[in-house]
Amino acid sequence: MNDASETHATPSSPSPEEPHAPAPVAEASTPGAPADAAAPAVSAAVEGDLNSRVVDVLKTCFDPEIPVNIYELGLIYSIQVDPPGAVSVRMTLTSPMCPVAGSLPPEVEAKIRGVAGVTDAKVDVVWEPPWSPAMMSDAAKLQLNLF
């Protein structure tokens, strides 16, 4: 496996019982250890923070026909952050005939490029697995009165 961090997007509403884990903190290297021994922890923390900011910006993208953001709709299949900030996103649309098929993916890519720390962005539209309403988060289903 490479040094990339990949997150499979599974939108959910955080429950009040879920503790929020603090970001990893680099520890000082032990005597006799190489000076950059703590670098992987720092890199992982930075990638995790960047991933969080990418998710936040994805939540500002909407299919104009549906009043729910594309992340909560389940249109984002994966987010991969590679050092030094290259972001790859695999996403789908609600249908191959979606009217925003030509405009939404470039909008998503442009917004990701605007995130501080992103050095490159690539959005791939995929059709497998096909999107279904079951992929929506509970928050999206609630917002669309699907409960």
PyMOL commands that set and color helices and strands:
alter all, ss='L'
color gray80, all
select helices_A, chain A and resi 39-58+104-113+133-135+138-143
alter helices_A, ss='H'
color red, helices_A
select strands_A, chain A and resi 5-8+76-82+86-91+120-125
alter strands_A, ss='S'
color yellow, strands_A
deselect
rebuild
show_as cartoon
